[in-house]
Amino acid sequence: MIWTSEAYCCSTFIRGNIQQKTELMIIGQTGTGKSKIVRSVINYLSKEENSLNKLCMTLSSNSKATTIQALLEERLQNQRRNGQIVTMPPPGKKLLIQIDDLSLNSCSEPALEILRQQISHHGMFDRCSFGWKAT
């Protein structure tokens, strides 16, 4: 990849948002290097910080909510916090999720709903107990 001034500015912006723990959506035309820049920033940060767990997934029309939930739960573990069970990364670790190709036209609604619940409500429904799992 050739690092232009725009790519460098974008990577600095992404790095700042990751360090501030804010959600970020990068949109643009196909073939402009969005995924490449994001992956390079994530790889740089994961080498710099041993505490970073990364989860990269690509969504398509075949993406199923159960698969996405299983991928998320695979990287998390249950812990007690203030008397409640909370699902979170292992102690001392942070989870960074990169979702590539989040096309609302081609993705199934249940898959998008799992992601929406995770982002807006910080949790998801447990498929075994039918209760809410806070993350």
C-alpha beads as a LAMMPS data file, in Angstrom:
LAMMPS data file: protein, C-alpha beads

135 atoms
134 bonds

1 atom types
1 bond types

-500.0 500.0 xlo xhi
-500.0 500.0 ylo yhi
-500.0 500.0 zlo zhi

Masses

1 110.0

Atoms # bond

1 1 1 0.000 0.000 0.000
2 1 1 1.236 3.465 -0.841
3 1 1 0.730 5.811 2.082
4 1 1 -0.619 9.110 0.812
5 1 1 -1.258 12.107 3.038
6 1 1 -4.988 11.255 3.021
7 1 1 -4.328 7.659 4.055
8 1 1 -2.063 8.835 6.875
9 1 1 -4.681 11.343 8.107
10 1 1 -7.355 8.649 7.978
11 1 1 -5.185 6.177 9.913
12 1 1 -4.442 8.813 12.576
13 1 1 -8.168 9.543 12.879
14 1 1 -8.976 5.822 13.196
15 1 1 -6.235 5.293 15.795
16 1 1 -7.561 8.211 17.854
17 1 1 -11.107 6.843 17.793
18 1 1 -9.919 3.383 18.823
19 1 1 -7.943 4.833 21.723
20 1 1 -10.982 6.880 22.810
21 1 1 -13.158 3.712 22.602
22 1 1 -15.717 5.233 20.258
23 1 1 -17.640 3.481 17.512
24 1 1 -16.568 4.439 14.029
25 1 1 -18.049 3.808 10.578
26 1 1 -15.989 4.546 7.496
27 1 1 -17.927 4.873 4.277
28 1 1 -16.818 5.539 0.731
29 1 1 -16.621 4.218 -2.771
30 1 1 -15.408 0.738 -3.603
31 1 1 -11.671 0.346 -4.105
32 1 1 -10.515 3.392 -2.164
33 1 1 -8.535 1.404 0.435
34 1 1 -10.841 1.756 3.439
35 1 1 -10.423 -1.855 4.585
36 1 1 -6.684 -1.818 3.958
37 1 1 -6.157 1.289 6.092
38 1 1 -8.333 -0.027 8.920
39 1 1 -6.567 -3.417 8.913
40 1 1 -3.143 -1.787 8.950
41 1 1 -4.117 0.392 11.932
42 1 1 -5.548 -2.625 13.782
43 1 1 -2.439 -4.704 13.073
44 1 1 -0.191 -1.848 14.223
45 1 1 -2.149 -1.378 17.451
46 1 1 -2.308 -5.116 18.184
47 1 1 1.495 -5.321 17.880
48 1 1 1.920 -2.197 20.001
49 1 1 -0.543 -3.257 22.700
50 1 1 -0.580 -6.847 23.928
51 1 1 -3.946 -6.169 25.532
52 1 1 -5.808 -5.865 22.220
53 1 1 -8.014 -8.742 21.033
54 1 1 -9.200 -8.259 17.467
55 1 1 -12.180 -9.734 15.677
56 1 1 -12.453 -9.084 11.941
57 1 1 -15.556 -10.249 10.097
58 1 1 -17.046 -9.682 6.669
59 1 1 -20.817 -9.619 6.343
60 1 1 -22.790 -10.845 3.364
61 1 1 -26.315 -11.924 2.524
62 1 1 -25.401 -15.361 3.928
63 1 1 -24.421 -13.970 7.353
64 1 1 -26.516 -15.466 10.116
65 1 1 -27.241 -13.892 13.484
66 1 1 -26.267 -17.098 15.298
67 1 1 -22.853 -17.101 13.622
68 1 1 -22.183 -13.460 14.479
69 1 1 -23.310 -13.955 18.076
70 1 1 -21.104 -17.063 18.378
71 1 1 -18.105 -15.130 17.036
72 1 1 -18.695 -12.354 19.563
73 1 1 -19.226 -14.732 22.499
74 1 1 -16.125 -16.713 21.532
75 1 1 -13.957 -13.668 22.346
76 1 1 -15.801 -12.812 25.572
77 1 1 -16.154 -14.440 28.975
78 1 1 -18.593 -14.092 31.872
79 1 1 -17.471 -12.078 34.902
80 1 1 -19.198 -10.714 37.971
81 1 1 -19.444 -6.961 38.292
82 1 1 -21.506 -5.259 41.011
83 1 1 -23.436 -8.470 41.674
84 1 1 -24.366 -8.975 38.015
85 1 1 -22.896 -11.318 35.452
86 1 1 -21.403 -9.297 32.606
87 1 1 -19.938 -10.721 29.409
88 1 1 -16.661 -8.983 28.638
89 1 1 -13.148 -9.576 27.271
90 1 1 -10.693 -11.392 29.565
91 1 1 -9.211 -9.217 32.343
92 1 1 -6.683 -6.724 31.016
93 1 1 -7.822 -7.195 27.400
94 1 1 -9.826 -4.988 25.029
95 1 1 -11.904 -6.327 22.149
96 1 1 -11.737 -4.490 18.835
97 1 1 -14.338 -5.537 16.261
98 1 1 -13.890 -4.690 12.598
99 1 1 -16.849 -5.375 10.332
100 1 1 -16.058 -5.221 6.650
101 1 1 -18.626 -4.749 3.919
102 1 1 -21.550 -3.679 6.053
103 1 1 -23.902 -3.277 3.123
104 1 1 -27.454 -2.789 4.281
105 1 1 -28.755 -4.098 0.955
106 1 1 -27.004 -7.459 1.083
107 1 1 -26.993 -8.258 4.828
108 1 1 -29.769 -10.118 6.555
109 1 1 -31.795 -8.210 9.123
110 1 1 -31.165 -10.567 12.085
111 1 1 -27.401 -10.234 11.577
112 1 1 -27.652 -6.449 11.604
113 1 1 -29.942 -6.557 14.645
114 1 1 -27.323 -8.448 16.698
115 1 1 -24.781 -5.752 15.860
116 1 1 -27.256 -2.954 16.599
117 1 1 -28.070 -4.435 20.015
118 1 1 -24.389 -4.769 20.799
119 1 1 -23.602 -1.169 19.843
120 1 1 -26.670 0.676 21.134
121 1 1 -27.657 -1.433 24.167
122 1 1 -24.252 -2.951 25.066
123 1 1 -25.522 -6.487 25.114
124 1 1 -27.489 -9.220 23.389
125 1 1 -30.045 -11.879 24.210
126 1 1 -28.754 -15.183 25.494
127 1 1 -30.047 -17.969 23.263
128 1 1 -29.971 -20.544 26.076
129 1 1 -31.617 -18.702 28.968
130 1 1 -33.636 -16.250 26.833
131 1 1 -32.392 -13.469 29.092
132 1 1 -30.373 -10.329 28.460
133 1 1 -26.586 -10.563 28.451
134 1 1 -24.864 -7.278 29.234
135 1 1 -21.468 -6.687 27.646

Bonds

1 1 1 2
2 1 2 3
3 1 3 4
4 1 4 5
5 1 5 6
6 1 6 7
7 1 7 8
8 1 8 9
9 1 9 10
10 1 10 11
11 1 11 12
12 1 12 13
13 1 13 14
14 1 14 15
15 1 15 16
16 1 16 17
17 1 17 18
18 1 18 19
19 1 19 20
20 1 20 21
21 1 21 22
22 1 22 23
23 1 23 24
24 1 24 25
25 1 25 26
26 1 26 27
27 1 27 28
28 1 28 29
29 1 29 30
30 1 30 31
31 1 31 32
32 1 32 33
33 1 33 34
34 1 34 35
35 1 35 36
36 1 36 37
37 1 37 38
38 1 38 39
39 1 39 40
40 1 40 41
41 1 41 42
42 1 42 43
43 1 43 44
44 1 44 45
45 1 45 46
46 1 46 47
47 1 47 48
48 1 48 49
49 1 49 50
50 1 50 51
51 1 51 52
52 1 52 53
53 1 53 54
54 1 54 55
55 1 55 56
56 1 56 57
57 1 57 58
58 1 58 59
59 1 59 60
60 1 60 61
61 1 61 62
62 1 62 63
63 1 63 64
64 1 64 65
65 1 65 66
66 1 66 67
67 1 67 68
68 1 68 69
69 1 69 70
70 1 70 71
71 1 71 72
72 1 72 73
73 1 73 74
74 1 74 75
75 1 75 76
76 1 76 77
77 1 77 78
78 1 78 79
79 1 79 80
80 1 80 81
81 1 81 82
82 1 82 83
83 1 83 84
84 1 84 85
85 1 85 86
86 1 86 87
87 1 87 88
88 1 88 89
89 1 89 90
90 1 90 91
91 1 91 92
92 1 92 93
93 1 93 94
94 1 94 95
95 1 95 96
96 1 96 97
97 1 97 98
98 1 98 99
99 1 99 100
100 1 100 101
101 1 101 102
102 1 102 103
103 1 103 104
104 1 104 105
105 1 105 106
106 1 106 107
107 1 107 108
108 1 108 109
109 1 109 110
110 1 110 111
111 1 111 112
112 1 112 113
113 1 113 114
114 1 114 115
115 1 115 116
116 1 116 117
117 1 117 118
118 1 118 119
119 1 119 120
120 1 120 121
121 1 121 122
122 1 122 123
123 1 123 124
124 1 124 125
125 1 125 126
126 1 126 127
127 1 127 128
128 1 128 129
129 1 129 130
130 1 130 131
131 1 131 132
132 1 132 133
133 1 133 134
134 1 134 135
